Amino acid sequence: MQQYLYLIPALPLAGFLVLSLAGRYLSRNFIAGIGAGSICISALITILLSARFLQSPPETGAYTQVLWHWFSVEGLVSNISLRVDSLSLVFICIITFIGALIHIYSIAFMREDRDYARFFASMNLFVCAMLMLVMADNLVLLYLGWEGVGLCSYLLIGFWYETPGNYRAANKAFVITRIGDTAMIIGLFLLFKELGTLYIPDVLARATQHFSSGADGVTLIAILLLCGGMGKSAQLPLQTWLPDAMAGPSPVSALIHAATMVTAGVYLIARMHTIFELSPVAMQITAIVGAVTLFVAGCSAMVQTDIKRILAYSTISQIGYMFLALGVGAWSAGIFHFFTHAFFKALLFLAAGAVIETLHHEHNIFKMGGLRKTMPVIFWTFTIGAAALAALPLVTAGFFSKDQILWYAWSAGGGHPVLWALALAGAFITALYSTRLILVVFWGEMKTTPGHLPSRVMTVPLVILAFFSVAAGWIEWPHNILHVDLFSEEVQHVLPATVLKEGLPAEIVFQLIAVVVSLIGIYSGYSLYYGQSPLLQQWKQSPTVMSVRDFFFSGWRFDQLYDALIVRPFLFITRINKSDISDKLYTAIANVSMLLNRQFSVTQNGSLRWYVTGVLIGILFIITLQLLL
């Protein structure tokens, strides 16, 4: 199977090329076949590759394939070459499998859109770029995929560009992620300066020999790489682009939030784990960023009214859990949460898209209601996804992965009681808004009459994702309950094992606390939103409570803060500097050019005698020069 590695990213790329060049001439069925078919074949190859990899692991621990030499400049050698180990295999499986389900769903969801071919072309390129990112064996190729994902997110978030808000959201995502990308490329420059290579295995091998633990150089590099991850994964303070990214179609939201762009930062930190382990400061910053982000985003999700924005803030919060796990040194737990989160978050976004389409593009959850009998398949699958998000104990995949992170936030080498407390508060908030979402959308009175129900092309992917939202957690149980660690055992061939502190309380104590907190969150959501809670009505009449609610609703006013501190001062400076010396220089060049144009244009007056005279004068001038010289 090693010789077929290139087909995994090549098939989506081929689909993009065909659809972008000839899509306007193809029928919609043919477009759907190319767009979804290329990803499905790629997913099938990935499944076969995974089975072979797990049955007979390669001696080197990875499959590699060099396709061609890219460039060699001053010692920097970069090839278009692929490398698949246990870590990248997890990401490839998620990207292709969930990507295939999203593409199948999109066949029906986008059927009536006039830019059907452009949609699938952009989606295919998106998947190709993410596959290149996780399969690259060198950081230059990884960065190419990194920027490719950013470009495709811009194209897809602003897919319906006729609406001004949509292209503004695309611009916002592009600009904010560029901040992190700039920091990342500087980190790569420094990494090459220090180690003389960007080939990933060599970087990890040489780093421990070249850097001492806690050295300023490795700390700076790790923080710059972390900034790159914060931008792509929408972590504080670069998180403001993601809620606005809901301007794109629902399948785009599912692809961005579940399988591709927002998990790129998680992959980068995990892939560069040796660099981060050499910098305790960078590890602490990663954990703090994750813990604060999960709490801040959870509070915002709790009060949103747009169904997709609730899920967007939820994504920011759940990726915060992944950053927290990576920061405390629980590497496999962070990747395991990525694995389970991909299933239930893709399920939630696709189910939300089905609800929105059925209710005539209504996004406000308080204009929905009463849909559980009208849309039973959507109701049950959405409920399973929300239960996994809320970490319903011992039933859903979300419980198994989040329980690990909560335990390690206290017990791992980089763990701390404050980090654990923030993660626990986030678990309560998540359970509350997940319950709120189910009750408001599917229970109570029907406020919007549904239109046509989703077809099987849309519901079958939901059923498959619902199954994995439950079953995906069974491959990794808490050790004190059942000794099943299939996931961490495989991933720890690449990532370090989690080192625990000494003298810890029994793990069962933390598990019971987490279970109780999640159940209290579910009960609180039920008490507040099942029917008309008097407490909720009192809060709505309290100016203090409503001001806090508005603060959370605005995303803690980060947009307003950045507008006041960065955007307005920058625009003020540009207005002052509108006619600086550089502008005057170029204006002078243009004015001189215009003056010369006017002078020479006088000679082009249309008079034949004037032209003959000019030719004769030129001839006499040339003869005179020859006689004199």
C-alpha positions as CSV (number, residue, x, y, z in Angstrom):
1,M,0.0,0.0,0.0
2,Q,3.0,2.3,0.5
3,Q,3.3,3.0,-3.2
4,Y,-0.3,4.3,-3.3
5,L,0.1,7.0,-0.7
6,Y,0.1,9.7,-3.3
7,L,-3.4,8.8,-4.4
8,I,-4.9,10.0,-1.1
9,P,-4.2,13.7,-1.7
10,A,-4.0,13.3,-5.5
11,L,-7.6,12.2,-6.1
12,P,-9.1,15.3,-4.4
13,L,-6.7,17.5,-6.3
14,A,-7.7,15.8,-9.6
15,G,-11.3,16.4,-8.7
16,F,-10.6,20.1,-8.1
17,L,-8.8,20.5,-11.4
18,V,-11.5,18.8,-13.4
19,L,-14.3,20.8,-11.7
20,S,-12.5,24.1,-11.8
21,L,-11.6,23.8,-15.5
22,A,-14.6,22.0,-17.0
23,G,-17.3,22.2,-14.3
24,R,-19.4,24.7,-16.2
25,Y,-19.8,22.1,-19.0
26,L,-20.8,19.2,-16.8
27,S,-24.2,18.0,-15.5
28,R,-24.9,18.2,-11.8
29,N,-24.9,14.5,-11.5
30,F,-21.4,14.3,-13.1
31,I,-20.2,17.2,-10.8
32,A,-21.5,15.3,-7.7
33,G,-19.9,12.1,-8.9
34,I,-16.5,13.7,-9.4
35,G,-16.6,15.9,-6.2
36,A,-17.9,13.3,-3.8
37,G,-16.5,10.3,-5.6
38,S,-12.9,11.5,-5.5
39,I,-13.1,11.9,-1.7
40,C,-14.8,8.5,-1.2
41,I,-12.1,6.7,-3.2
42,S,-9.5,8.5,-1.2
43,A,-11.3,7.4,2.0
44,L,-11.4,3.8,0.8
45,I,-7.7,3.8,0.1
46,T,-7.1,5.3,3.6
47,I,-9.1,2.5,5.2
48,L,-7.1,-0.1,3.4
49,L,-3.9,1.6,4.3
50,S,-4.9,1.8,7.9
51,A,-5.8,-1.9,8.1
52,R,-2.4,-2.7,6.6
53,F,-0.6,-0.3,8.9
54,L,-2.2,-1.7,12.0
55,Q,-1.8,-5.4,11.0
56,S,1.8,-5.1,9.9
57,P,3.4,-1.9,11.2
58,P,6.4,-0.8,9.1
59,E,9.8,-1.4,10.7
60,T,10.6,2.3,10.7
61,G,7.2,3.2,12.2
62,A,6.0,5.1,9.1
63,Y,5.2,4.7,5.4
64,T,7.2,7.1,3.2
65,Q,7.0,8.0,-0.5
66,V,9.2,10.6,-2.3
67,L,7.4,11.9,-5.3
68,W,9.9,14.4,-6.7
69,H,12.6,16.9,-5.7
70,W,11.1,20.4,-5.1
71,F,14.0,22.7,-4.5
72,S,17.4,23.1,-2.8
73,V,18.5,26.6,-1.7
74,E,21.5,27.3,0.5
75,G,21.2,24.0,2.3
76,L,17.4,24.0,2.5
77,V,16.4,20.9,0.7
78,S,12.7,20.2,0.3
79,N,11.0,17.4,-1.5
80,I,7.4,16.7,-2.4
81,S,7.4,13.6,-0.2
82,L,4.8,12.0,2.0
83,R,5.1,10.3,5.4
84,V,2.4,8.5,7.3
85,D,2.9,7.4,10.9
86,S,0.4,6.7,13.7
87,L,-0.3,10.4,14.4
88,S,-0.8,11.4,10.8
89,L,-2.9,8.2,10.2
90,V,-5.5,9.4,12.7
91,F,-5.8,12.7,11.0
92,I,-5.9,11.2,7.5
93,C,-8.7,8.8,8.5
94,I,-10.8,11.6,10.0
95,I,-10.2,14.0,7.1
96,T,-11.1,11.5,4.4
97,F,-13.9,9.5,6.1
98,I,-15.7,12.5,7.5
99,G,-14.9,14.5,4.4
100,A,-16.5,11.8,2.3
101,L,-19.7,11.9,4.4
102,I,-19.8,15.7,4.2
103,H,-19.4,15.6,0.4
104,I,-22.2,13.0,0.1
105,Y,-24.5,15.2,2.3
106,S,-23.6,18.2,0.1
107,I,-24.8,16.5,-3.0
108,A,-28.4,17.1,-1.9
109,F,-27.8,20.2,0.3
110,M,-26.2,22.2,-2.4
111,R,-28.3,20.8,-5.3
112,E,-30.1,24.0,-6.2
113,D,-27.1,26.3,-5.9
114,R,-26.0,27.8,-9.2
115,D,-22.3,27.4,-8.3
116,Y,-22.5,23.7,-7.8
117,A,-19.2,23.0,-9.5
118,R,-17.3,25.8,-7.8
119,F,-18.5,24.5,-4.4
120,F,-17.2,21.0,-4.9
121,A,-14.0,22.2,-6.5
122,S,-13.3,24.3,-3.5
123,M,-14.2,21.5,-1.1
124,N,-11.9,19.1,-2.9
125,L,-9.0,21.5,-2.8
126,F,-9.7,22.1,0.9
127,V,-9.4,18.3,1.6
128,C,-6.3,18.0,-0.6
129,A,-4.6,20.9,1.2
130,M,-5.3,19.4,4.7
131,L,-4.1,16.0,3.6
132,M,-0.8,17.6,2.3
133,L,-0.5,19.3,5.7
134,V,-0.8,16.1,7.8
135,M,1.1,13.8,5.3
136,A,4.1,16.1,4.7
137,D,7.5,14.9,5.9
138,N,9.0,18.3,5.9
139,L,7.8,21.6,7.4
140,V,8.0,23.5,4.0
141,L,5.4,21.1,2.5
142,L,3.4,21.2,5.7
143,Y,3.4,25.0,5.4
144,L,2.2,24.8,1.8
145,G,-0.8,22.7,3.0
146,W,-1.2,25.1,5.9
147,E,-1.6,28.1,3.6
148,G,-3.7,26.1,1.1
149,V,-6.2,25.4,3.9
150,G,-6.3,29.1,4.7
151,L,-7.0,30.0,1.1
152,C,-9.8,27.4,0.7
153,S,-11.4,28.6,3.9
154,Y,-11.5,32.1,2.5
155,L,-13.1,30.8,-0.7
156,L,-15.7,28.7,1.2
157,I,-16.6,31.1,4.0
158,G,-17.3,33.7,1.3
159,F,-18.9,31.2,-1.1
160,W,-22.1,33.3,-1.2
161,Y,-20.2,36.4,-1.8
162,E,-23.1,38.4,-3.1
163,T,-24.1,39.1,0.5
164,P,-21.6,41.8,2.0
165,G,-21.5,40.1,5.4
166,N,-20.3,36.9,3.9
167,Y,-17.3,38.3,2.1
168,R,-16.5,40.4,5.2
169,A,-16.4,37.2,7.2
170,A,-14.1,35.6,4.7
171,N,-11.8,38.6,4.8
172,K,-11.8,38.5,8.6
173,A,-10.9,34.9,8.7
174,F,-8.1,35.4,6.1
175,V,-6.6,38.4,7.9
176,I,-6.7,37.1,11.5
177,T,-5.2,33.7,10.5
178,R,-2.5,35.5,8.6
179,I,-1.3,36.9,12.0
180,G,-0.7,33.4,13.3
181,D,0.8,32.3,9.9
182,T,3.3,35.1,10.0
183,A,4.4,34.1,13.5
184,M,4.7,30.5,12.3
185,I,6.8,31.2,9.3
186,I,9.2,33.2,11.4
187,G,9.4,30.2,13.8
188,L,10.2,28.0,10.8
189,F,13.0,30.4,9.7
190,L,14.5,30.3,13.2
191,L,14.2,26.5,13.3
192,F,16.1,26.1,10.1
193,K,18.7,28.6,11.3
194,E,19.3,26.6,14.5
195,L,19.0,23.1,13.2
196,G,19.9,23.4,9.5
197,T,16.9,21.3,8.4
198,L,13.1,21.3,8.2
199,Y,12.8,17.6,7.6
200,I,10.5,16.6,10.5
201,P,12.2,13.5,11.8
202,D,15.6,15.3,11.7
203,V,14.1,18.3,13.5
204,L,12.8,16.2,16.3
205,A,16.0,14.2,16.5
206,R,18.4,17.2,16.4
207,A,16.3,19.4,18.8
208,T,17.2,17.4,21.9
209,Q,20.9,17.5,21.0
210,H,21.0,21.2,20.0
211,F,18.7,22.8,22.6
212,S,18.9,22.6,26.4
213,S,15.6,22.4,28.3
214,G,14.2,25.9,28.8
215,A,16.6,27.6,26.4
216,D,15.5,31.0,25.2
217,G,15.9,29.9,21.5
218,V,13.6,26.9,21.7
219,T,11.1,28.8,23.8
220,L,10.8,31.5,21.2
221,I,10.4,29.0,18.4
222,A,7.8,27.0,20.3
223,I,5.8,30.2,21.1
224,L,5.9,31.3,17.5
225,L,4.6,27.9,16.4
226,L,2.0,28.1,19.1
227,C,0.8,31.4,17.6
228,G,0.4,29.7,14.3
229,G,-1.7,27.0,15.9
230,M,-3.7,29.6,17.8
231,G,-4.6,31.4,14.6
232,K,-5.7,28.3,12.6
233,S,-7.5,26.7,15.6
234,A,-9.2,29.9,16.7
235,Q,-7.7,30.0,20.2
236,L,-7.6,33.1,22.4
237,P,-6.8,35.8,21.4
238,L,-7.2,34.9,17.6
239,Q,-10.6,33.3,18.0
240,T,-12.9,36.0,16.7
241,W,-12.9,34.8,13.1
242,L,-14.6,31.5,13.7
243,P,-18.1,32.5,14.8
244,D,-18.3,34.8,11.7
245,A,-17.2,31.9,9.5
246,M,-20.7,30.5,9.8
247,A,-21.5,32.7,6.8
248,G,-20.5,29.7,4.6
249,P,-22.8,26.8,3.8
250,S,-23.4,24.3,6.5
251,P,-21.3,21.6,4.9
252,V,-18.4,24.1,4.9
253,S,-18.9,24.7,8.6
254,A,-18.9,21.0,9.3
255,L,-15.7,20.5,7.2
256,I,-13.9,23.4,8.8
257,H,-14.9,22.7,12.4
258,A,-14.7,18.9,12.4
259,A,-12.0,17.5,10.1
260,T,-9.8,20.2,8.7
261,M,-8.8,23.8,9.4
262,V,-9.4,24.2,13.1
263,T,-7.6,21.0,14.0
264,A,-4.4,22.1,12.1
265,G,-3.1,23.9,15.1
266,V,-3.6,20.7,17.3
267,Y,-1.7,18.7,14.7
268,L,1.2,21.2,14.5
269,I,1.7,21.2,18.3
270,A,1.5,17.4,18.5
271,R,3.8,17.0,15.5
272,M,6.4,19.4,17.0
273,H,6.0,17.8,20.5
274,T,9.8,17.6,21.1
275,I,10.2,21.4,20.6
276,F,7.4,22.1,23.0
277,E,8.7,19.6,25.6
278,L,12.0,21.4,25.6
279,S,10.2,24.6,26.6
280,P,8.2,24.3,29.9
281,V,7.2,27.9,29.4
282,A,5.6,27.2,26.0
283,M,3.8,24.2,27.5
284,Q,2.4,26.2,30.3
285,I,1.2,28.9,27.9
286,T,-0.4,26.3,25.7
287,A,-2.3,24.8,28.6
288,I,-3.4,28.3,29.9
289,V,-4.5,29.4,26.4
290,G,-6.6,26.2,26.1
291,A,-8.1,26.4,29.5
292,V,-9.1,30.1,29.3
293,T,-10.4,29.6,25.7
294,L,-12.6,26.7,26.6
295,F,-14.2,28.7,29.4
296,V,-14.6,32.0,27.5
297,A,-16.0,30.3,24.4
298,G,-18.3,28.1,26.5
299,C,-19.8,31.2,28.2
300,S,-20.5,32.7,24.7
301,A,-22.1,29.5,23.4
302,M,-24.4,29.5,26.4
303,V,-26.3,32.6,25.3
304,Q,-26.2,32.6,21.5
305,T,-29.4,32.4,19.5
306,D,-28.0,31.4,16.1
307,I,-27.8,27.6,16.0
308,K,-24.6,27.6,13.9
309,R,-22.9,30.3,16.1
310,I,-23.7,28.1,19.2
311,L,-21.8,25.2,17.5
312,A,-19.0,27.5,16.4
313,Y,-18.3,28.8,19.9
314,S,-18.6,25.1,21.0
315,T,-15.9,24.2,18.6
316,I,-13.6,26.9,20.0
317,S,-14.2,25.5,23.4
318,Q,-13.6,21.9,22.5
319,I,-10.4,22.7,20.8
320,G,-9.4,24.5,24.0
321,Y,-9.7,21.2,25.7
322,M,-7.3,19.7,23.1
323,F,-4.8,22.6,23.7
324,L,-5.1,22.1,27.4
325,A,-4.3,18.4,27.1
326,L,-1.3,19.0,24.9
327,G,-0.1,21.8,27.2
328,V,-0.1,19.6,30.3
329,G,1.7,16.8,28.5
330,A,-1.3,14.5,27.9
331,W,-0.5,14.1,24.2
332,S,-2.6,11.1,23.4
333,A,-5.6,12.4,25.3
334,G,-5.6,15.6,23.2
335,I,-5.5,13.6,20.0
336,F,-8.2,11.3,21.2
337,H,-10.5,14.2,21.9
338,F,-9.8,15.4,18.4
339,F,-10.8,12.0,17.1
340,T,-14.1,11.8,19.0
341,H,-14.9,15.5,18.5
342,A,-14.7,15.2,14.8
343,F,-17.6,12.7,14.6
344,F,-20.1,14.5,16.9
345,K,-19.3,18.0,15.8
346,A,-19.6,17.1,12.1
347,L,-22.9,15.4,13.0
348,L,-24.2,18.5,14.8
349,F,-23.3,20.9,12.0
350,L,-24.9,18.7,9.3
351,A,-28.0,18.1,11.4
352,A,-28.2,21.9,12.0
353,G,-27.9,22.5,8.3
354,A,-30.8,20.1,7.7
355,V,-32.9,22.0,10.3
356,I,-32.0,25.3,8.7
357,E,-32.9,24.2,5.2
358,T,-36.2,22.6,6.3
359,L,-37.2,25.8,8.2
360,H,-36.6,28.0,5.1
361,H,-33.1,29.1,6.2
362,E,-34.1,30.1,9.7
363,H,-31.1,30.3,12.1
364,N,-32.7,31.6,15.3
365,I,-33.3,28.7,17.7
366,F,-36.1,30.6,19.4
367,K,-38.0,30.6,16.0
368,M,-37.8,26.8,15.8
369,G,-39.3,24.4,18.3
370,G,-41.5,21.3,18.1
371,L,-39.4,19.5,15.5
372,R,-38.9,16.1,17.2
373,K,-42.0,14.5,15.7
374,T,-41.7,16.2,12.3
375,M,-38.1,15.4,11.8
376,P,-37.5,12.2,13.9
377,V,-34.2,11.2,12.2
378,I,-32.7,14.6,12.6
379,F,-33.9,14.8,16.2
380,W,-32.4,11.5,17.3
381,T,-29.1,12.0,15.5
382,F,-28.8,15.6,16.8
383,T,-29.6,14.4,20.3
384,I,-26.8,11.8,20.1
385,G,-24.4,14.5,18.9
386,A,-25.4,16.9,21.7
387,A,-25.1,14.1,24.2
388,A,-21.6,13.4,23.1
389,L,-20.8,17.1,23.2
390,A,-22.1,17.2,26.8
391,A,-20.0,14.1,27.6
392,L,-23.0,11.9,28.8
393,P,-21.3,9.4,31.1
394,L,-20.4,5.9,29.8
395,V,-22.6,6.3,26.8
396,T,-21.1,8.7,24.3
397,A,-17.6,9.1,22.8
398,G,-17.3,12.6,24.2
399,F,-17.3,11.3,27.7
400,F,-14.3,9.0,27.2
401,S,-12.1,11.6,25.7
402,K,-13.1,14.6,27.9
403,D,-12.8,12.5,31.0
404,Q,-9.2,11.8,30.2
405,I,-8.5,15.5,29.8
406,L,-10.2,16.4,33.0
407,W,-8.1,13.8,34.9
408,Y,-4.8,14.8,33.3
409,A,-5.5,18.6,33.8
410,W,-4.9,17.8,37.5
411,S,-2.7,14.7,37.5
412,A,-0.3,15.2,34.5
413,G,3.2,16.6,34.9
414,G,2.0,20.1,33.7
415,G,-1.4,19.9,35.4
416,H,-2.7,22.4,37.9
417,P,-5.8,22.7,40.1
418,V,-6.8,26.0,38.3
419,L,-6.6,24.3,34.9
420,W,-8.7,21.5,36.2
421,A,-11.3,23.9,37.7
422,L,-11.6,25.8,34.4
423,A,-12.0,22.5,32.4
424,L,-14.6,21.3,34.9
425,A,-16.5,24.6,34.7
426,G,-16.3,24.3,30.9
427,A,-17.8,20.8,31.2
428,F,-20.8,22.1,33.2
429,I,-21.4,25.0,30.7
430,T,-21.1,22.6,27.7
431,A,-23.7,20.2,29.2
432,L,-26.0,23.2,29.9
433,Y,-26.0,24.7,26.4
434,S,-26.2,21.3,24.8
435,T,-29.4,20.6,26.7
436,R,-30.7,24.1,25.9
437,L,-30.1,23.5,22.2
438,I,-32.0,20.3,22.1
439,L,-35.0,21.5,24.1
440,V,-35.4,24.8,22.3
441,V,-35.0,23.4,18.8
442,F,-36.9,20.1,19.1
443,W,-39.4,20.5,22.0
444,G,-42.1,23.0,22.8
445,E,-44.3,24.7,20.3
446,M,-43.6,24.8,16.6
447,K,-42.9,28.4,15.6
448,T,-41.9,27.9,12.0
449,T,-43.7,25.5,9.7
450,P,-41.2,23.1,8.1
451,G,-40.9,22.8,4.4
452,H,-39.7,19.7,2.5
453,L,-37.9,17.1,4.7
454,P,-34.2,16.1,4.1
455,S,-33.6,13.3,1.6
456,R,-31.8,10.1,2.4
457,V,-28.6,11.4,0.9
458,M,-28.6,13.9,3.8
459,T,-29.8,11.6,6.6
460,V,-27.6,8.5,5.9
461,P,-24.4,10.4,6.7
462,L,-26.1,11.7,9.9
463,V,-26.9,8.1,11.0
464,I,-23.3,6.9,10.4
465,L,-21.9,9.9,12.3
466,A,-24.3,9.3,15.1
467,F,-23.1,5.7,15.4
468,F,-19.5,6.8,15.7
469,S,-20.4,9.6,18.1
470,V,-21.2,6.8,20.5
471,A,-18.9,3.9,19.5
472,A,-15.7,5.9,18.8
473,G,-15.0,6.2,22.5
474,W,-15.0,2.5,23.2
475,I,-11.5,2.0,22.0
476,E,-10.1,4.0,24.9
477,W,-11.5,3.4,28.4
478,P,-10.4,4.9,31.8
479,H,-7.9,2.4,33.2
480,N,-9.6,2.1,36.5
481,I,-12.8,1.0,34.7
482,L,-11.6,-1.2,31.9
483,H,-8.1,-1.7,30.6
484,V,-8.7,-0.9,26.9
485,D,-6.2,1.6,25.5
486,L,-6.1,0.7,21.8
487,F,-5.9,4.4,20.7
488,S,-3.2,5.6,23.1
489,E,-1.2,2.5,22.6
490,E,-1.0,3.2,18.9
491,V,-0.5,6.9,19.1
492,Q,2.3,6.6,21.7
493,H,4.5,5.1,19.0
494,V,4.9,8.7,17.9
495,L,3.9,10.8,20.9
496,P,5.3,10.6,24.4
497,A,3.4,8.8,27.2
498,T,1.8,11.0,29.8
499,V,3.8,11.3,33.0
500,L,1.7,11.6,36.2
501,K,2.5,13.4,39.4
502,E,3.2,11.4,42.6
503,G,0.8,11.2,45.5
504,L,-2.4,11.7,43.6
505,P,-5.9,11.0,44.9
506,A,-7.8,8.1,43.3
507,E,-8.8,8.7,39.7
508,I,-12.4,7.6,40.5
509,V,-12.9,10.7,42.7
510,F,-12.2,13.0,39.7
511,Q,-14.4,10.8,37.4
512,L,-17.3,11.0,39.8
513,I,-16.9,14.8,40.2
514,A,-16.9,15.1,36.3
515,V,-19.9,12.9,36.0
516,V,-21.9,14.8,38.6
517,V,-20.9,18.2,37.2
518,S,-22.0,17.1,33.7
519,L,-25.3,15.7,35.0
520,I,-25.9,18.9,37.0
521,G,-25.3,20.9,33.8
522,I,-27.9,18.7,31.9
523,Y,-30.4,19.1,34.7
524,S,-29.8,22.9,34.8
525,G,-30.5,23.2,31.1
526,Y,-33.6,21.1,31.5
527,S,-34.9,23.2,34.4
528,L,-34.3,26.5,32.7
529,Y,-35.5,25.7,29.1
530,Y,-38.1,22.9,29.5
531,G,-41.2,25.1,29.7
532,Q,-41.2,28.6,31.1
533,S,-38.8,28.7,34.1
534,P,-39.6,31.5,36.6
535,L,-35.9,31.9,37.2
536,L,-35.2,32.5,33.6
537,Q,-37.9,35.1,33.4
538,Q,-36.5,36.8,36.5
539,W,-33.0,36.9,34.8
540,K,-34.5,38.5,31.7
541,Q,-35.9,41.3,33.8
542,S,-32.6,41.9,35.7
543,P,-30.4,44.7,34.0
544,T,-27.3,43.2,35.6
545,V,-27.9,39.7,34.4
546,M,-28.8,41.0,30.9
547,S,-25.7,43.1,30.7
548,V,-23.6,40.0,31.5
549,R,-25.6,38.1,28.9
550,D,-24.9,40.8,26.3
551,F,-21.2,40.7,27.2
552,F,-21.1,37.0,26.6
553,F,-23.3,37.2,23.5
554,S,-20.8,39.7,21.9
555,G,-17.9,37.2,22.4
556,W,-16.6,39.1,25.5
557,R,-16.4,42.1,23.2
558,F,-13.1,41.1,21.6
559,D,-14.1,42.5,18.3
560,Q,-14.8,45.9,19.8
561,L,-11.5,45.7,21.7
562,Y,-9.5,44.9,18.6
563,D,-11.4,47.6,16.7
564,A,-10.5,50.2,19.3
565,L,-6.9,49.1,19.9
566,I,-5.8,48.1,16.4
567,V,-8.2,48.8,13.6
568,R,-9.1,52.4,14.2
569,P,-5.5,53.5,15.1
570,F,-4.2,51.8,12.0
571,L,-6.8,53.5,9.8
572,F,-6.0,56.8,11.5
573,I,-2.3,56.4,10.7
574,T,-3.0,55.5,7.1
575,R,-5.2,58.6,6.6
576,I,-2.4,60.8,8.0
577,N,0.2,59.0,6.0
578,K,-1.8,59.0,2.8
579,S,0.5,61.4,1.0
580,D,3.9,60.5,2.4
581,I,7.3,60.9,0.7
582,S,6.9,57.5,-1.1
583,D,3.5,58.5,-2.5
584,K,4.9,61.8,-3.6
585,L,7.9,60.1,-5.4
586,Y,5.6,57.8,-7.4
587,T,3.2,60.7,-8.1
588,A,6.1,62.7,-9.4
589,I,7.2,59.9,-11.7
590,A,3.6,59.6,-13.0
591,N,3.4,63.4,-13.6
592,V,6.8,63.4,-15.5
593,S,5.5,60.6,-17.7
594,M,2.3,62.4,-18.4
595,L,4.3,65.6,-19.3
596,L,6.6,63.8,-21.7
597,N,3.5,62.1,-23.2
598,R,1.9,65.4,-23.9
599,Q,5.2,66.8,-25.4
600,F,5.8,63.8,-27.7
601,S,2.1,63.5,-28.7
602,V,2.5,66.9,-30.4
603,T,4.6,65.2,-33.0
604,Q,1.7,62.9,-33.9
605,N,-0.5,65.5,-35.6
606,G,-1.5,63.5,-38.7
607,S,0.4,65.9,-41.2
608,L,2.3,63.9,-43.8
609,R,4.7,66.8,-44.5
610,W,5.5,67.0,-40.8
611,Y,6.4,63.3,-40.8
612,V,8.6,63.6,-43.9
613,T,10.4,66.6,-42.4
614,G,11.0,64.6,-39.3
615,V,12.4,61.6,-41.2
616,L,14.7,63.9,-43.2
617,I,15.9,65.7,-40.0
618,G,16.6,62.2,-38.5
619,I,18.6,61.1,-41.6
620,L,20.6,64.3,-41.6
621,F,21.3,63.9,-37.9
622,I,22.6,60.3,-38.4
623,I,24.8,61.3,-41.4
624,T,26.3,64.2,-39.4
625,L,27.1,61.9,-36.6
626,Q,28.8,59.5,-39.0
627,L,30.9,62.3,-40.6
628,L,32.0,63.7,-37.2
629,L,32.8,60.3,-35.7
